[in-house]
Amino acid sequence: MLLFCLPYAGGSEVGYYKWRNHLDKSIYLHPVPLKGRGQRFNEGFYMSMKEVTDDIYNMIQDKIDQNQYALYGHSMGSILAYELYHKIRSEGKRLPEHIFFSGCKTPDRMKDKEKLHHFSNQELLSKLSALGGIPQELVDSKELTDLFLPIIRNDLKILGEYEYNPNQHKIECDISILIGTEDTVKLEEALEWNKYSEREAIVYTLNGNHFFINNNVEYINNIINKSLIYEKNNKNQVGVNYEYL
């Protein structure tokens, strides 16, 4: 089973490297590198959500037809996972076994988000700091903020200009929704993911703010292991009970 992980706005594939120590040995971690950060730092920024989605698809298309796989996206990564699913479907490729939408409202809600890419540098840093998304040492370092702000500002611009297509097919694989207890995504908003899926979503609430993904690595990986390995193996067994985390 392959697990493709998509980063949040301003983040990179590096944020998922620590998962290697917690995933079941049968799950192969594939953090997806995006342009303008991480190992692709020297590549130019994307101009649209479609461009990001097409780039990710081109990176993984040879792998997904030969293997079972799942998608995990946090915040912006969830919208990328949603759009990637429909790109894969439109290309007639093998669909994922499971999608994990983490820390994100449904795609139709994106139009209601603050247009953070229009904020001044100081306003943007204050907003991100309040969300728990950046450490104080980054805020205090002009050198680091000069590197970081163009990346996240461009990601936020892509999100701000994203246009949801209400005519997409419903998702046909299992989905799980993860939110934080202090997240900007509330439980009732998380439950709205059900209208995007043919199957009922499972919602998990974890301790933390919008960036709970950074403080709940073991717990999140237990959810992934349970969803992709243990429950999948038991689906065809009669009388098997399992307790949700």
Backbone as CSV, one residue per row, in Angstrom:
resi,resn,N_x,N_y,N_z,CA_x,CA_y,CA_z,C_x,C_y,C_z
1,MET,0.850,-1.190,0.000,0.000,0.000,0.000,0.887,1.241,0.000
2,LEU,0.660,2.134,-0.967,1.389,3.394,-1.028,0.555,4.495,-0.374
3,LEU,1.214,5.392,0.343,0.531,6.520,0.973,1.165,7.813,0.468
4,PHE,0.419,8.541,-0.370,0.898,9.812,-0.904,0.414,10.937,0.012
5,CYS,1.352,11.720,0.528,1.026,12.765,1.495,1.257,14.145,0.899
6,LEU,0.261,15.001,1.007,0.269,16.322,0.384,0.341,17.400,1.463
7,PRO,1.254,18.365,1.320,1.509,19.334,2.393,0.476,20.445,2.493
8,TYR,0.498,21.104,3.653,-0.342,22.284,3.852,0.338,23.506,3.231
9,ALA,-0.390,24.617,3.159,0.146,25.840,2.550,1.431,26.259,3.251
10,GLY,2.465,26.492,2.472,3.755,26.877,3.021,4.602,25.714,3.472
11,GLY,4.027,24.520,3.515,4.748,23.339,3.975,5.416,22.599,2.832
12,SER,6.183,21.578,3.196,6.876,20.771,2.191,6.755,19.303,2.543
13,GLU,7.322,18.472,1.698,7.307,17.028,1.927,8.041,16.643,3.199
14,VAL,8.955,17.497,3.652,9.791,17.187,4.819,8.939,16.944,6.067
15,GLY,7.816,17.645,6.171,6.962,17.507,7.343,6.436,16.107,7.567
16,TYR,6.446,15.279,6.534,5.921,13.913,6.661,7.012,12.870,6.917
17,TYR,8.280,13.269,6.868,9.351,12.284,6.995,9.288,11.514,8.312
18,LYS,8.875,12.184,9.396,8.840,11.545,10.715,7.822,10.407,10.784
19,TRP,6.906,10.346,9.828,5.898,9.285,9.829,6.503,7.913,9.568
20,ARG,7.691,7.885,8.993,8.303,6.602,8.636,8.465,5.677,9.832
21,ASN,8.594,6.250,11.013,8.826,5.448,12.214,7.546,4.921,12.838
22,HIS,6.397,5.287,12.291,5.128,4.933,12.933,4.161,4.166,12.038
23,LEU,4.354,4.218,10.742,3.446,3.512,9.839,3.727,2.014,9.840
24,ASP,2.686,1.231,9.609,2.842,-0.213,9.441,3.859,-0.488,8.326
25,LYS,4.624,-1.548,8.493,5.701,-1.844,7.539,5.184,-2.138,6.129
26,SER,3.885,-2.421,6.005,3.318,-2.698,4.680,2.847,-1.429,3.963
27,ILE,2.954,-0.277,4.640,2.570,1.003,4.042,3.837,1.755,3.649
28,TYR,3.932,2.116,2.382,5.121,2.796,1.873,4.837,4.289,1.737
29,LEU,5.535,5.072,2.541,5.301,6.510,2.613,5.882,7.229,1.399
30,HIS,5.055,8.073,0.767,5.499,8.877,-0.377,5.088,10.337,-0.156
31,PRO,5.875,11.115,0.600,5.588,12.545,0.715,5.795,13.213,-0.647
32,VAL,4.819,13.960,-1.101,4.864,14.533,-2.452,5.579,15.884,-2.425
33,PRO,6.674,16.029,-3.184,7.400,17.308,-3.223,6.744,18.283,-4.199
34,LEU,6.467,19.481,-3.731,5.876,20.511,-4.581,6.929,21.539,-4.985
35,LYS,6.673,22.220,-6.071,7.608,23.235,-6.561,7.767,24.384,-5.557
36,GLY,8.970,24.941,-5.536,9.214,26.139,-4.747,9.554,25.911,-3.300
37,ARG,9.673,24.632,-2.902,10.004,24.318,-1.508,10.653,22.945,-1.451
38,GLY,11.271,22.625,-0.289,11.879,21.308,-0.110,12.898,21.000,-1.191
39,GLN,12.849,19.767,-1.693,13.816,19.346,-2.702,13.614,20.031,-4.049
40,ARG,12.492,20.748,-4.213,12.215,21.469,-5.468,12.223,22.988,-5.247
41,PHE,13.043,23.415,-4.301,13.075,24.826,-3.906,13.399,25.749,-5.074
42,ASN,14.247,25.306,-5.971,14.704,26.165,-7.068,13.738,26.229,-8.251
43,GLU,12.635,25.495,-8.180,11.649,25.532,-9.261,10.627,26.645,-9.010
44,GLY,10.135,27.236,-10.078,9.195,28.345,-9.960,7.860,27.937,-9.365
45,PHE,7.147,28.906,-8.798,5.865,28.644,-8.152,4.783,28.260,-9.164
46,TYR,3.786,27.540,-8.665,2.596,27.229,-9.454,1.748,28.491,-9.622
47,MET,0.930,28.472,-10.667,0.044,29.602,-10.928,-1.419,29.296,-10.606
48,SER,-1.769,28.022,-10.480,-3.174,27.666,-10.260,-3.280,26.299,-9.596
49,MET,-4.459,26.014,-9.050,-4.715,24.707,-8.456,-4.599,23.609,-9.502
50,LYS,-5.055,23.877,-10.701,-4.965,22.885,-11.777,-3.512,22.541,-12.078
51,GLU,-2.660,23.541,-12.078,-1.247,23.292,-12.360,-0.621,22.410,-11.284
52,VAL,-0.967,22.663,-10.032,-0.454,21.820,-8.943,-0.959,20.393,-9.109
53,THR,-2.256,20.257,-9.335,-2.872,18.937,-9.465,-2.265,18.150,-10.622
54,ASP,-2.101,18.802,-11.754,-1.519,18.124,-12.918,-0.088,17.682,-12.634
55,ASP,0.662,18.512,-11.932,2.048,18.180,-11.605,2.111,16.962,-10.686
56,ILE,1.260,16.940,-9.670,1.233,15.790,-8.758,0.832,14.529,-9.511
57,TYR,-0.188,14.650,-10.340,-0.635,13.491,-11.121,0.501,12.940,-11.973
58,ASN,1.243,13.817,-12.622,2.352,13.364,-13.468,3.430,12.651,-12.660
59,MET,3.594,13.049,-11.400,4.597,12.409,-10.546,4.190,11.007,-10.111
60,ILE,2.891,10.783,-9.927,2.462,9.517,-9.324,1.775,8.559,-10.292
61,GLN,1.476,8.997,-11.510,0.616,8.196,-12.388,1.182,6.808,-12.679
62,ASP,2.497,6.681,-12.781,3.075,5.372,-13.084,2.997,4.414,-11.903
63,LYS,2.858,4.965,-10.700,2.819,4.132,-9.492,1.413,3.648,-9.166
64,ILE,0.405,4.465,-9.477,-0.924,4.154,-8.956,-1.625,3.025,-9.697
65,ASP,-1.273,2.774,-10.932,-1.926,1.678,-11.650,-1.418,0.315,-11.204
66,GLN,-0.240,0.285,-10.612,0.380,-0.984,-10.235,0.230,-1.308,-8.755
67,ASN,-0.293,-0.367,-7.976,-0.323,-0.550,-6.524,-1.616,-0.022,-5.911
68,GLN,-2.024,-0.643,-4.812,-3.057,-0.033,-3.991,-2.441,1.196,-3.328
69,TYR,-3.251,2.235,-3.141,-2.685,3.454,-2.561,-3.767,4.268,-1.867
70,ALA,-3.312,5.214,-1.053,-4.198,6.138,-0.356,-3.605,7.536,-0.444
71,LEU,-4.444,8.540,-0.185,-4.018,9.938,-0.193,-4.251,10.546,1.182
72,TYR,-3.291,11.339,1.640,-3.454,12.112,2.877,-3.081,13.558,2.584
73,GLY,-3.984,14.475,2.922,-3.686,15.888,2.743,-4.111,16.681,3.956
74,HIS,-3.265,17.629,4.358,-3.627,18.496,5.486,-3.857,19.916,4.989
75,SER,-4.988,20.501,5.400,-5.360,21.867,5.040,-5.350,22.018,3.513
76,MET,-4.484,22.842,2.945,-4.421,22.947,1.487,-4.232,21.583,0.842
77,GLY,-3.488,20.706,1.505,-3.262,19.361,0.981,-4.541,18.574,0.804
78,SER,-5.566,18.869,1.612,-6.858,18.194,1.456,-7.537,18.601,0.154
79,ILE,-7.465,19.892,-0.176,-8.037,20.347,-1.444,-7.255,19.751,-2.606
80,LEU,-5.940,19.663,-2.463,-5.128,19.009,-3.492,-5.538,17.550,-3.652
81,ALA,-5.760,16.856,-2.530,-6.171,15.450,-2.589,-7.521,15.309,-3.280
82,TYR,-8.449,16.211,-2.971,-9.774,16.181,-3.591,-9.672,16.381,-5.100
83,GLU,-8.930,17.390,-5.522,-8.784,17.661,-6.952,-7.985,16.559,-7.647
84,LEU,-6.992,16.011,-6.951,-6.200,14.923,-7.519,-7.063,13.692,-7.751
85,TYR,-7.951,13.391,-6.804,-8.863,12.260,-6.976,-9.638,12.402,-8.288
86,HIS,-10.176,13.585,-8.540,-10.983,13.778,-9.750,-10.128,13.796,-11.011
87,LYS,-8.894,14.249,-10.895,-7.972,14.160,-12.028,-7.694,12.694,-12.356
88,ILE,-7.425,11.898,-11.338,-7.162,10.465,-11.527,-8.381,9.787,-12.145
89,ARG,-9.559,10.126,-11.643,-10.793,9.533,-12.164,-11.000,9.902,-13.630
90,SER,-10.736,11.156,-13.972,-10.940,11.606,-15.353,-9.967,10.944,-16.322
91,GLU,-8.815,10.512,-15.806,-7.815,9.847,-16.643,-8.032,8.337,-16.709
92,GLY,-9.041,7.846,-16.005,-9.351,6.418,-16.034,-8.353,5.556,-15.296
93,LYS,-7.642,6.152,-14.348,-6.644,5.409,-13.589,-7.274,4.752,-12.358
94,ARG,-6.503,3.870,-11.749,-6.953,3.188,-10.539,-7.213,4.215,-9.435
95,LEU,-8.359,4.120,-8.781,-8.727,5.057,-7.729,-8.103,4.646,-6.398
96,PRO,-7.937,5.598,-5.483,-7.356,5.265,-4.178,-8.280,4.385,-3.349
97,GLU,-7.682,3.684,-2.406,-8.453,2.880,-1.455,-9.085,3.766,-0.383
98,HIS,-8.420,4.876,-0.087,-8.847,5.706,1.042,-8.275,7.110,0.849
99,ILE,-9.028,8.120,1.285,-8.510,9.487,1.330,-8.702,10.025,2.745
100,PHE,-7.644,10.626,3.281,-7.687,11.271,4.590,-7.674,12.783,4.371
101,PHE,-8.790,13.438,4.712,-8.891,14.891,4.623,-8.654,15.459,6.021
102,SER,-7.586,16.191,6.183,-7.141,16.624,7.505,-7.141,18.146,7.614
103,GLY,-7.787,18.658,8.665,-7.748,20.089,8.945,-8.257,20.962,7.823
104,CYS,-9.377,20.580,7.215,-9.853,21.348,6.056,-11.371,21.302,5.941
105,LYS,-11.950,22.450,5.632,-13.370,22.496,5.309,-13.579,21.947,3.904
106,THR,-14.820,21.715,3.548,-15.142,21.150,2.238,-14.810,22.142,1.117
107,PRO,-14.589,21.640,-0.097,-14.192,22.516,-1.206,-15.139,23.685,-1.468
108,ASP,-16.435,23.489,-1.280,-17.370,24.589,-1.532,-17.228,25.723,-0.521
109,ARG,-16.573,25.439,0.598,-16.370,26.458,1.632,-15.148,27.335,1.366
110,MET,-14.336,26.962,0.402,-13.103,27.705,0.146,-13.380,29.147,-0.259
111,LYS,-14.503,29.372,-0.892,-14.847,30.734,-1.343,-15.077,31.671,-0.166
112,ASP,-15.349,31.101,1.025,-15.637,31.916,2.202,-14.388,32.235,3.017
113,LYS,-13.254,31.648,2.662,-12.032,31.857,3.425,-11.510,33.284,3.247
114,GLU,-10.839,33.764,4.295,-10.172,35.059,4.179,-9.131,35.011,3.062
115,LYS,-9.003,36.078,2.322,-8.006,36.151,1.249,-6.666,36.576,1.861
116,LEU,-6.030,35.622,2.527,-4.833,35.935,3.299,-3.676,36.402,2.432
117,HIS,-3.686,36.047,1.158,-2.571,36.461,0.301,-2.556,37.969,0.069
118,HIS,-3.651,38.649,0.426,-3.692,40.107,0.309,-3.181,40.800,1.576
119,PHE,-2.932,40.034,2.643,-2.465,40.618,3.897,-1.036,41.143,3.737
120,SER,-0.685,42.136,4.542,0.708,42.575,4.605,1.543,41.468,5.246
121,ASN,2.857,41.569,5.132,3.727,40.553,5.719,3.479,40.406,7.214
122,GLN,3.382,41.523,7.920,3.195,41.464,9.364,1.825,40.891,9.717
123,GLU,0.798,41.291,8.983,-0.546,40.754,9.223,-0.581,39.251,8.976
124,LEU,0.092,38.815,7.924,0.109,37.393,7.588,0.852,36.598,8.643
125,LEU,1.994,37.103,9.095,2.751,36.421,10.144,1.939,36.327,11.429
126,SER,1.236,37.392,11.776,0.409,37.388,12.989,-0.712,36.366,12.884
127,LYS,-1.342,36.300,11.709,-2.433,35.346,11.493,-1.930,33.915,11.591
128,LEU,-0.811,33.627,10.944,-0.257,32.274,10.952,0.222,31.890,12.339
129,SER,0.790,32.839,13.055,1.240,32.580,14.417,0.060,32.249,15.322
130,ALA,-1.049,32.958,15.146,-2.252,32.697,15.946,-2.823,31.315,15.660
131,LEU,-2.675,30.848,14.426,-3.153,29.514,14.052,-2.230,28.411,14.566
132,GLY,-1.030,28.799,15.007,-0.069,27.811,15.480,0.774,27.221,14.380
133,GLY,0.845,27.921,13.238,1.498,27.341,12.069,2.964,27.641,11.920
134,ILE,3.483,28.593,12.699,4.900,28.926,12.566,5.516,29.147,13.946
135,PRO,6.739,28.693,14.146,7.420,28.907,15.428,7.861,30.356,15.581
136,GLN,8.024,30.792,16.821,8.392,32.180,17.089,9.749,32.535,16.500
137,GLU,10.671,31.555,16.475,12.002,31.851,15.934,11.938,32.215,14.451
138,LEU,10.948,31.673,13.740,10.780,32.053,12.333,10.250,33.478,12.234
139,VAL,9.287,33.808,13.090,8.718,35.156,13.091,9.797,36.191,13.376
140,ASP,10.734,35.834,14.265,11.761,36.781,14.700,12.944,36.885,13.744
141,SER,12.997,36.039,12.732,14.142,36.020,11.822,13.753,36.569,10.452
142,LYS,14.311,37.719,10.086,14.008,38.302,8.775,14.486,37.392,7.652
143,GLU,15.625,36.749,7.842,16.162,35.856,6.813,15.205,34.701,6.536
144,LEU,14.655,34.118,7.607,13.731,32.994,7.445,12.392,33.446,6.870
145,THR,11.886,34.570,7.350,10.594,35.040,6.834,10.702,35.445,5.362
146,ASP,11.865,35.956,4.966,12.063,36.309,3.553,12.016,35.074,2.657
147,LEU,12.417,33.920,3.203,12.339,32.666,2.449,10.932,32.081,2.473
148,PHE,10.294,32.161,3.638,9.025,31.471,3.870,7.821,32.202,3.283
149,LEU,7.768,33.512,3.458,6.564,34.257,3.087,6.197,34.156,1.605
150,PRO,7.141,34.230,0.680,6.736,34.082,-0.731,6.107,32.724,-1.036
151,ILE,6.569,31.676,-0.347,6.027,30.332,-0.571,4.581,30.264,-0.116
152,ILE,4.352,30.655,1.135,2.989,30.523,1.660,2.052,31.546,1.015
153,ARG,2.564,32.714,0.674,1.702,33.702,0.019,1.214,33.178,-1.334
154,ASN,2.089,32.511,-2.060,1.675,31.953,-3.353,0.674,30.817,-3.171
155,ASP,0.905,29.959,-2.161,-0.053,28.887,-1.883,-1.421,29.465,-1.522
156,LEU,-1.416,30.502,-0.688,-2.676,31.124,-0.281,-3.371,31.813,-1.453
157,LYS,-2.594,32.335,-2.374,-3.175,32.926,-3.586,-3.888,31.855,-4.410
158,ILE,-3.254,30.693,-4.549,-3.866,29.586,-5.290,-5.168,29.154,-4.620
159,LEU,-5.150,29.066,-3.287,-6.369,28.713,-2.558,-7.429,29.802,-2.706
160,GLY,-7.000,31.050,-2.643,-7.935,32.164,-2.743,-8.608,32.259,-4.099
161,GLU,-7.932,31.765,-5.125,-8.474,31.816,-6.487,-9.087,30.489,-6.925
162,TYR,-9.086,29.525,-6.024,-9.633,28.200,-6.344,-11.130,28.281,-6.609
163,GLU,-11.559,27.620,-7.669,-12.981,27.578,-8.016,-13.476,26.138,-7.942
164,TYR,-14.338,25.905,-6.998,-14.915,24.574,-6.798,-15.904,24.249,-7.914
165,ASN,-15.817,23.033,-8.426,-16.744,22.552,-9.455,-17.826,21.699,-8.791
166,PRO,-19.065,22.188,-8.712,-20.123,21.440,-8.022,-20.636,20.237,-8.803
167,ASN,-20.165,20.045,-10.020,-20.674,18.959,-10.864,-19.796,17.710,-10.840
168,GLN,-18.840,17.656,-9.934,-17.971,16.489,-9.841,-18.731,15.284,-9.278
169,HIS,-18.286,14.083,-9.668,-18.847,12.862,-9.105,-18.499,12.756,-7.621
170,LYS,-19.309,12.022,-6.902,-18.984,11.768,-5.503,-17.790,10.821,-5.408
171,ILE,-17.054,10.958,-4.332,-15.892,10.100,-4.096,-16.367,8.685,-3.811
172,GLU,-15.736,7.708,-4.442,-16.201,6.325,-4.358,-15.404,5.470,-3.378
173,CYS,-14.334,6.021,-2.805,-13.543,5.234,-1.853,-13.876,5.664,-0.422
174,ASP,-13.325,4.941,0.550,-13.494,5.315,1.951,-12.815,6.656,2.220
175,ILE,-13.397,7.448,3.104,-12.750,8.697,3.499,-12.779,8.850,5.016
176,SER,-11.747,9.497,5.531,-11.674,9.854,6.944,-11.390,11.344,7.042
177,ILE,-11.961,11.975,8.068,-11.781,13.405,8.295,-11.108,13.582,9.651
178,LEU,-10.062,14.390,9.704,-9.360,14.661,10.946,-9.406,16.158,11.234
179,ILE,-9.776,16.516,12.467,-9.802,17.920,12.878,-9.199,18.036,14.274
180,GLY,-8.825,19.255,14.654,-8.293,19.502,15.985,-9.348,20.082,16.908
181,THR,-9.169,19.872,18.205,-10.133,20.383,19.184,-10.186,21.908,19.171
182,GLU,-9.065,22.545,18.832,-9.005,24.006,18.763,-8.859,24.480,17.317
183,ASP,-9.247,23.638,16.396,-9.103,23.933,14.969,-10.127,24.973,14.529
184,THR,-9.818,25.658,13.440,-10.795,26.564,12.837,-11.895,25.781,12.124
185,VAL,-11.648,24.502,11.865,-12.652,23.621,11.257,-13.469,22.982,12.375
186,LYS,-14.742,23.274,12.432,-15.606,22.757,13.484,-16.211,21.413,13.066
187,LEU,-16.723,20.674,14.062,-17.253,19.335,13.810,-18.361,19.350,12.767
188,GLU,-19.281,20.298,12.866,-20.395,20.337,11.907,-19.883,20.601,10.489
189,GLU,-18.792,21.345,10.381,-18.202,21.587,9.062,-17.489,20.346,8.547
190,ALA,-16.842,19.624,9.445,-16.176,18.378,9.052,-17.188,17.359,8.545
191,LEU,-18.356,17.317,9.172,-19.384,16.356,8.770,-19.927,16.642,7.373
192,GLU,-19.715,17.855,6.876,-20.182,18.193,5.532,-19.441,17.411,4.449
193,TRP,-18.289,16.813,4.797,-17.583,15.974,3.817,-18.435,14.783,3.392
194,ASN,-19.425,14.418,4.195,-20.289,13.290,3.835,-21.011,13.514,2.506
195,LYS,-21.319,14.753,2.186,-22.048,15.012,0.935,-21.151,14.873,-0.289
196,TYR,-19.854,14.697,-0.059,-18.909,14.516,-1.165,-18.585,13.056,-1.429
197,SER,-19.135,12.177,-0.630,-18.725,10.777,-0.692,-19.913,9.837,-0.828
198,GLU,-19.678,8.737,-1.530,-20.681,7.680,-1.625,-20.779,6.901,-0.314
199,ARG,-19.741,6.993,0.504,-19.695,6.257,1.763,-19.629,7.240,2.929
200,GLU,-20.111,6.811,4.078,-20.111,7.691,5.241,-18.690,7.909,5.743
201,ALA,-18.362,9.160,5.992,-17.028,9.498,6.481,-16.907,9.197,7.970
202,ILE,-15.705,8.827,8.381,-15.377,8.705,9.793,-14.630,9.968,10.191
203,VAL,-15.072,10.629,11.263,-14.446,11.870,11.713,-13.690,11.616,13.010
204,TYR,-12.438,12.049,13.040,-11.595,11.931,14.224,-11.264,13.330,14.726
205,THR,-11.395,13.533,16.034,-11.020,14.801,16.648,-9.782,14.589,17.506
206,LEU,-8.738,15.357,17.231,-7.467,15.224,17.927,-7.168,16.501,18.703
207,ASN,-6.423,16.372,19.783,-6.060,17.538,20.572,-5.154,18.468,19.766
208,GLY,-5.477,19.761,19.805,-4.597,20.720,19.155,-5.329,21.738,18.307
209,ASN,-4.545,22.672,17.770,-5.083,23.728,16.917,-5.088,23.276,15.458
210,HIS,-5.099,24.228,14.541,-5.176,23.873,13.122,-4.006,23.000,12.678
211,PHE,-2.877,23.134,13.364,-1.699,22.349,12.989,-1.496,21.166,13.931
212,PHE,-2.604,20.545,14.329,-2.555,19.349,15.177,-1.738,18.233,14.545
213,ILE,-1.567,18.276,13.229,-0.814,17.243,12.516,0.619,17.144,13.028
214,ASN,1.166,18.254,13.549,2.557,18.257,13.999,2.731,17.688,15.399
215,ASN,1.656,17.607,16.171,1.756,17.172,17.566,1.064,15.843,17.846
216,ASN,0.540,15.206,16.822,-0.205,13.956,17.003,0.253,12.889,16.019
217,VAL,1.557,12.838,15.771,2.084,11.952,14.732,1.711,10.497,14.994
218,GLU,1.955,10.018,16.200,1.680,8.609,16.495,0.185,8.305,16.402
219,TYR,-0.641,9.188,16.925,-2.088,8.990,16.902,-2.606,8.964,15.458
220,ILE,-2.154,9.921,14.647,-2.589,9.967,13.248,-2.150,8.718,12.503
221,ASN,-0.927,8.292,12.749,-0.443,7.094,12.063,-1.163,5.838,12.521
222,ASN,-1.616,5.806,13.767,-2.447,4.687,14.221,-3.773,4.660,13.462
223,ILE,-4.345,5.836,13.229,-5.581,5.924,12.446,-5.350,5.405,11.032
224,ILE,-4.235,5.813,10.433,-3.914,5.371,9.074,-3.697,3.866,9.033
225,ASN,-2.911,3.345,9.970,-2.663,1.898,10.011,-3.965,1.125,10.155
226,LYS,-4.817,1.595,11.055,-6.092,0.919,11.299,-6.969,0.953,10.050
227,SER,-7.002,2.095,9.395,-7.881,2.265,8.236,-7.402,1.494,7.015
228,LEU,-6.098,1.474,6.797,-5.560,0.883,5.567,-5.212,-0.588,5.694
229,ILE,-4.889,-1.028,6.887,-4.412,-2.403,7.060,-5.390,-3.251,7.856
230,TYR,-5.637,-2.875,9.102,-6.401,-3.746,9.990,-7.858,-3.863,9.574
231,GLU,-8.518,-2.745,9.312,-9.924,-2.805,8.915,-10.075,-3.399,7.526
232,LYS,-9.159,-3.052,6.622,-9.235,-3.590,5.259,-9.129,-5.104,5.275
233,ASN,-8.246,-5.637,6.114,-8.069,-7.083,6.191,-9.277,-7.777,6.793
234,ASN,-10.054,-7.045,7.584,-11.190,-7.645,8.275,-12.525,-7.430,7.567
235,LYS,-12.513,-6.683,6.466,-13.780,-6.320,5.821,-14.596,-7.527,5.393
236,ASN,-13.927,-8.560,4.968,-14.638,-9.723,4.443,-14.860,-10.807,5.494
237,GLN,-14.540,-10.488,6.756,-14.732,-11.466,7.813,-16.039,-11.177,8.550
238,VAL,-16.823,-12.210,8.781,-18.106,-12.047,9.459,-17.884,-12.028,10.967
239,GLY,-18.545,-11.114,11.662,-18.490,-11.089,13.111,-17.259,-10.442,13.695
240,VAL,-16.494,-9.748,12.884,-15.302,-9.081,13.393,-15.686,-7.700,13.909
241,ASN,-15.304,-7.401,15.152,-15.570,-6.094,15.730,-14.249,-5.370,15.953
242,TYR,-14.254,-4.048,15.788,-13.054,-3.282,16.086,-13.474,-1.928,16.625
243,GLU,-12.674,-1.434,17.526,-13.016,-0.196,18.219,-12.292,0.973,17.572
244,TYR,-13.011,2.046,17.306,-12.381,3.225,16.726,-11.550,3.933,17.781
245,LEU,-10.468,4.540,17.329,-9.575,5.247,18.242,-10.266,6.477,18.819
